[in-house]
C-alpha cells in the first residue's frame, strides 16, 4: 500500500504576533499570556516530528484543535494583525514555502496527519482480520484528512497538495478504482 512521507517544517514563534495583537487591540499586557504562548510553541515543536504511532496522530489532532481555536479568536490570515509566518517544505519540489497564514499551517498539519495514518496503515499486519481492520481504519482516516484539505483549503499552489494529487491519495487510500490516476502514477516513473 502507498504510504506518504510527512512534510517538514521550521520552528515558528507565535508569541510576538499574539502579544502585540493583545496589547494593541485588547489593551492588555500581552506578557501575561507568555505561558500560554510557550505551551503552544512547545506543542508545535512536538508535532513537527511526531512519533510514528497512535500517540503521534493524537498529538497532531490536539495541535490542529488548538490552532483551529486560535484562528477563531485571532485574525491570523495573510495580512491580518496577528498573522504568523509558517514554513513547510513541499514534498516533491523540496522547496520551503513560507506563508503568513494559519490556514497554511492547518493544511500542513492535516497533511501530516493523513501521511502518518498512511504510514501506520502500511505497517499493520494485513494477514489477520484484526490487522486488516486496523489498517483499513488508518487508510480511511488518511483519506478523510486529504479530503478535508481538498474541500477546505486552496491547495493548487503546492505540488504535494494539488487537487489532482489529493484525489490520487484519497483514491489509493480507499482502494478505489481510479484508472486515470493509476495511468499517471505508472507513466510518470
N, C-alpha and C positions, 0 to 999 in steps of 0.2 A: 504494500500500500504506500501511497505517497505520504511523505512527511515533509514538513516545511521547516526551514531554519527560522529562528527568531531574529527580528530586527535588532540592531544595536543602537544605543543612544549615548549621549554625553550627559554629564551632570547638569542639573538645572537648579537655579535658586528662585524660589517663589517669594522669599521674604522681602526683598527690596520693593518689588512692584506692589505687593499686597499691603505692606506697611505704609507706603506712600499713599496708596488709594485710601486707606483707612484714615490717615492723617488729613488728606486734602478734602475728602468727600464726606467723612463722618465726623471730622473734627475731634478725633480721639487720638490718644498716643498709640501709634502702631506698634511700639516696642512691647506693649502689654500682650501682644499676640506672638511674641518670639517663640515661646514653647510650642504653640500650635504649628507655626511655620517650620520649625525644626522637625517636628514629628512627621509632617507631610513630606519634607525633603528626605528624611530617613526612609520613609515608606517608598518613595520614588526610587531612591538608590537601591533598595532591595528588589524592586520589580525590574530594574534594568537587567539583572542577572538572576532570574528566579530559579529556584530548584526545579529540576525536571521530574516533578511528581504532582500529586493532587494538591499538596500544600502550596506549590508554585502557582497553580491555577487559582486557588483561593486568594492568594496574595494579589494576583493581577485583578481579580474581581473586586477585592476590597479597595485597591487603589483606584480602579475605574469608578467605583461608587463615590469615593472621596472627591475625585476631580469633577464628577457629574454634579455633586452638591456645590462644589466651589464655583462651577460655571453658573449655577442658578443664583448665586449670591454676589458675584463679582463680574463686571464686564471684562471678559478675558479674550474676546475675539481680536483679530488683527486690527490694529489702530485704536483699540479701546484703552482706557486709562489704566487698567490693571493687567494688560497683556504681558505675557512672559514668553521668551523665546524657547522653543523646544527643538532639539536637533535629533533627527533619526536618520539612519543610513538606509538608503534604498537597497534591497537585497540583490538586485540584478545589476544595477549600474555601479553600486558601491559608493555612490555619491552621498555625502551628508546633506540632508535637506533641513534647513532651519526656517521655521515659520513661527512668528509671534502670535499663535492662536491655539487655544486649548483644544479645539476640535482636532488639530493635527496630533496632539497628544492622545486624545481619546481614540482616534482611529488606529494609531500605532499600538496602543495598549491592547485594543481588541484584536488586532492582527496577531500580536504575540500570544494572546490567549488562544486564538484559533490554531496557531502554529504549535503551541505546546500541547494542545489536545490532539493534534495530528501525530505528534511525536509519541505521546503516551499510547494512542491507539495502535500505532505501528509496533510498539514494544509488547503489546499484550499477546499472550499465547492464544492464538485463534483456533487451536485444535479442540479445546474443551468448550462446552456450551456456555459456561460462565465466562470464560475468557472472550468468547465471541460477543457476548452481550456487553461486556465492559468495553471492548474495542469499538463496537458499534455506537455505544453511548459517547465515547470520546470523539469519534468521527462526526456524529450528529452535532455535538457541541461545537466542534470546529466549523462545520458548515453554517451553524447558526451565527457564530461570530463574524464569519466572512459575509454572510448575507446582511447582517446588520450594518456592516461597513458599507456595503454596496447600496443599501437603501437609504442611509442616513448621512453619508459624508461624501463630499466631492472628491473623487479619488483618481480621476484620469490624468492628473498631472504627475503621478508617480508610476514608474513602470511596474512595481511589485503589487500595486493595488488598483490597477486599471479595471474597469468593469468586466472586460473580457476575461482577464486573468482571475478575478474574483469568481466569475461564473465557472471557470475551469476548476478552481479549488472546490467550490460547492459541489459541482457535479461529481468530481472524483471522490470527495469525502462521503457523498451519499450513494456512490456507485451507480450513478445514473448513466443511461446510455447517452453519450454526447459525441456523435461521430465527427462533428466539426472540430471540437476541441482535441479529440484524440488524433485527428489528422494533423493539426497544428503541432501538437506535442511531439509526434514522431517524425514529422518532416523538418522540424527546425534543428534537430540534433545531428 
